[in-house]
Amino acid sequence: MIYQNIQPGIFLNRPNRFTAQVITDGREITCHVKNTGRCRELLVPGADVLIQFHPDAKAAGRKTQFSLIAVRKNGRLINMDSQAPNQAAWEWLSSMPEFTHLRREVPFKNSRFDLAFEHRGRQGFLEVKGVTLEENGVARFPDAPTLRGVKHIRELTEIAKEGMDAAVLFVIQMKGVSRFEPNMATQPEFGLALKEAAEAGVRILAMDCLVSFDSVLSLTIDAPVPIVLP
């Protein structure tokens, strides 16, 4: 996944979930924050951030010409765009010929899953979760309670019990983590649902990402990360 028109900035504050004040090119500007999660450990005053300039903002009806895409934390570059994991997952699965008939946002039963596919003749569904929370090298999800996330995990469990492929992919939007764990301190219900899903045959995947910035900013799913379930 590639972002054009990227420039550095310094984070000042976050007046609400959707906007941030950033200094770039010596001026203070308002950015759209492409992540409505808490991100308290990332968006601290003085943090180095990367923002995207949208030259067609007015024509597109955008309220601001800038979006906050990434942040540096202790030298690690973290993509915090909540829409990026789905696109990265699409690109990743598309590169593997054994996965065919890829579709996005597919309704099934009482949910809408991020991706549907066929794998070796079997129908499958994949739910994608972006991970930006890192503590002492451990990646965790969620950073805030998610009832929708629990619902999706439980429905994937039912899909697996019916003999179809079911998987949840945690896209860790950074490099350099040692393992992935569900965030039991924030939402034990999600962690227990994930454990039950694994026991029912749902594939639990965690992949880290290469996040690089030169003239453009890129995000690419890279390598599997060990998973520790409760």
C-alpha positions as CSV (number, residue, x, y, z in Angstrom):
1,M,0.0,0.0,0.0
2,I,1.4,3.4,-1.1
3,Y,0.7,6.9,0.1
4,Q,1.7,9.9,-2.0
5,N,2.2,13.5,-1.0
6,I,3.6,12.7,2.5
7,Q,5.3,15.3,4.6
8,P,6.6,15.3,8.2
9,G,5.1,17.1,11.1
10,I,5.0,17.5,14.9
11,F,1.9,16.5,16.8
12,L,0.4,19.1,19.1
13,N,-3.0,17.9,20.3
14,R,-6.2,16.0,19.4
15,P,-9.3,18.1,20.0
16,N,-11.6,15.2,19.2
17,R,-11.5,11.7,17.7
18,F,-11.4,13.0,14.2
19,T,-8.9,15.8,14.1
20,A,-5.4,16.7,15.3
21,Q,-3.4,19.9,15.4
22,V,0.0,19.5,13.7
23,I,2.9,21.8,12.9
24,T,4.3,21.3,9.4
25,D,6.4,23.7,7.3
26,G,6.4,26.1,10.2
27,R,2.6,26.5,10.4
28,E,-0.1,24.9,12.5
29,I,-2.7,22.9,10.5
30,T,-5.7,20.7,11.2
31,C,-5.5,17.1,10.1
32,H,-8.1,14.4,9.8
33,V,-7.1,11.5,12.1
34,K,-7.6,8.2,10.1
35,N,-8.1,6.2,13.3
36,T,-10.9,6.8,15.8
37,G,-9.3,4.6,18.5
38,R,-7.7,6.1,21.6
39,C,-4.1,5.9,20.4
40,R,-3.1,7.6,23.6
41,E,0.4,6.0,23.7
42,L,1.0,7.2,20.1
43,L,-0.4,10.7,19.9
44,V,1.6,12.5,22.6
45,P,2.5,16.2,22.3
46,G,5.8,16.5,20.4
47,A,5.6,13.2,18.6
48,D,7.0,13.0,15.0
49,V,4.2,12.3,12.6
50,L,3.7,11.8,8.9
51,I,0.8,13.5,7.2
52,Q,-0.7,13.2,3.7
53,F,-1.6,16.3,1.7
54,H,-4.8,16.0,-0.4
55,P,-4.6,18.5,-3.3
56,D,-8.1,17.7,-4.4
57,A,-9.6,18.2,-0.9
58,K,-12.0,21.0,-1.7
59,A,-13.4,19.2,-4.8
60,A,-13.8,16.1,-2.8
61,G,-15.7,17.9,-0.1
62,R,-13.1,17.2,2.6
63,K,-13.0,19.5,5.6
64,T,-9.2,19.5,5.7
65,Q,-6.4,19.1,3.2
66,F,-4.4,16.8,5.4
67,S,-4.6,13.3,7.0
68,L,-2.5,12.0,9.8
69,I,-1.2,8.6,8.6
70,A,1.8,7.5,10.8
71,V,3.7,8.3,14.0
72,R,7.1,7.5,15.4
73,K,7.2,6.0,18.8
74,N,10.6,5.3,20.4
75,G,12.2,5.3,16.9
76,R,9.6,2.8,15.5
77,L,7.5,4.0,12.6
78,I,3.8,3.0,13.1
79,N,1.1,3.3,10.5
80,M,-2.1,4.3,12.3
81,D,-4.5,4.5,9.3
82,S,-7.4,2.2,10.3
83,Q,-8.3,1.6,6.7
84,A,-4.9,0.4,5.7
85,P,-5.0,-3.1,7.1
86,N,-7.9,-4.2,4.8
87,Q,-6.1,-2.9,1.7
88,A,-2.8,-4.5,2.9
89,A,-4.6,-7.8,3.5
90,W,-6.2,-7.7,0.1
91,E,-2.8,-7.2,-1.6
92,W,-1.3,-10.0,0.5
93,L,-4.0,-12.5,-0.3
94,S,-4.0,-11.5,-3.9
95,S,-0.3,-12.4,-4.2
96,M,-1.0,-16.0,-3.3
97,P,-2.5,-18.1,-6.2
98,E,-4.1,-20.6,-3.9
99,F,-6.6,-18.0,-2.8
100,T,-9.2,-17.3,-5.5
101,H,-12.5,-15.4,-5.9
102,L,-11.5,-12.7,-3.5
103,R,-14.3,-10.3,-2.5
104,R,-14.5,-7.4,-0.1
105,E,-17.2,-6.5,2.5
106,V,-19.2,-9.7,2.0
107,P,-22.4,-10.2,4.0
108,F,-22.9,-13.6,5.6
109,K,-25.3,-14.6,8.3
110,N,-25.6,-11.6,10.6
111,S,-22.2,-10.0,9.8
112,R,-20.3,-8.4,7.0
113,F,-16.8,-9.8,6.7
114,D,-13.8,-7.9,5.4
115,L,-12.8,-10.5,2.8
116,A,-14.3,-13.7,1.3
117,F,-12.3,-16.2,-0.7
118,E,-12.1,-19.7,-2.0
119,H,-9.2,-21.9,-0.8
120,R,-8.7,-25.3,-2.3
121,G,-12.3,-25.5,-3.3
122,R,-13.7,-24.4,0.1
123,Q,-15.5,-21.1,0.8
124,G,-13.8,-19.0,3.4
125,F,-14.2,-15.7,5.3
126,L,-11.5,-13.5,6.8
127,E,-11.9,-10.7,9.3
128,V,-9.1,-8.1,9.4
129,K,-8.1,-6.2,12.6
130,G,-5.5,-3.5,12.6
131,V,-3.1,-3.4,15.5
132,T,-1.4,-0.2,16.6
133,L,-1.0,-0.8,20.4
134,E,2.5,-1.9,21.4
135,E,3.7,-2.2,25.0
136,N,7.3,-3.4,25.7
137,G,7.5,-5.1,22.4
138,V,4.1,-6.9,22.7
139,A,1.4,-6.0,20.2
140,R,-2.2,-6.1,21.6
141,F,-5.7,-5.8,20.4
142,P,-8.1,-4.1,21.1
143,D,-7.0,-0.8,22.5
144,A,-10.6,-0.1,23.5
145,P,-13.6,-2.4,24.0
146,T,-15.2,-3.6,20.7
147,L,-18.6,-5.3,20.8
148,R,-18.5,-5.6,17.0
149,G,-15.1,-7.4,17.2
150,V,-16.5,-9.9,19.6
151,K,-19.6,-10.5,17.4
152,H,-17.4,-11.2,14.4
153,I,-15.2,-13.6,16.2
154,R,-18.2,-15.6,17.5
155,E,-19.7,-15.7,14.0
156,L,-16.4,-16.9,12.6
157,T,-16.5,-19.7,15.2
158,E,-19.9,-20.8,13.9
159,I,-18.6,-20.7,10.3
160,A,-15.7,-23.0,11.2
161,K,-18.1,-25.4,13.0
162,E,-20.1,-25.6,9.7
163,G,-17.0,-26.8,7.9
164,M,-16.0,-23.6,6.1
165,D,-12.7,-21.8,6.3
166,A,-12.7,-19.0,8.8
167,A,-9.8,-16.8,9.8
168,V,-9.0,-13.6,11.6
169,L,-5.9,-11.7,10.6
170,F,-4.3,-9.2,13.0
171,V,-2.3,-6.8,10.9
172,I,0.3,-5.3,13.2
173,Q,1.0,-1.9,11.6
174,M,4.7,-1.9,12.5
175,K,7.9,-4.0,12.8
176,G,9.8,-5.1,15.8
177,V,7.3,-6.8,18.1
178,S,8.0,-10.0,19.8
179,R,4.5,-11.5,20.0
180,F,0.8,-10.7,19.7
181,E,-1.7,-11.1,22.6
182,P,-5.4,-10.2,23.0
183,N,-5.7,-7.2,25.4
184,M,-7.2,-9.0,28.4
185,A,-6.8,-5.9,30.6
186,T,-9.0,-3.9,28.2
187,Q,-11.5,-6.5,27.1
188,P,-11.2,-10.0,28.4
189,E,-14.4,-11.0,26.6
190,F,-12.6,-10.5,23.2
191,G,-9.6,-12.6,24.3
192,L,-11.8,-15.5,25.5
193,A,-13.9,-15.4,22.3
194,L,-10.6,-15.6,20.3
195,K,-9.5,-18.6,22.3
196,E,-12.8,-20.4,21.8
197,A,-12.6,-19.5,18.1
198,A,-9.1,-21.1,17.8
199,E,-10.4,-24.2,19.6
200,A,-13.2,-24.4,17.1
201,G,-10.9,-24.3,14.1
202,V,-10.8,-20.6,13.2
203,R,-7.3,-19.8,12.0
204,I,-5.8,-17.0,14.1
205,L,-3.1,-15.1,12.2
206,A,-0.8,-12.2,13.3
207,M,1.5,-10.5,10.7
208,D,3.7,-7.6,11.2
209,C,4.3,-5.0,8.5
210,L,7.1,-3.1,6.8
211,V,6.4,0.6,7.2
212,S,8.9,2.7,5.2
213,F,9.1,6.3,4.2
214,D,11.4,7.7,1.5
215,S,9.7,9.8,-1.1
216,V,6.5,7.9,-0.5
217,L,5.1,6.1,2.6
218,S,4.4,2.4,2.2
219,L,2.8,-0.4,4.2
220,T,3.3,-4.1,3.3
221,I,2.4,-7.2,5.3
222,D,5.7,-8.9,6.0
223,A,6.2,-11.8,8.5
224,P,4.2,-13.9,11.0
225,V,4.4,-13.0,14.7
226,P,3.9,-15.5,17.5
227,I,0.5,-15.5,19.1
228,V,-0.2,-16.0,22.8
229,L,-3.8,-16.7,23.7
230,P,-5.2,-16.7,27.3
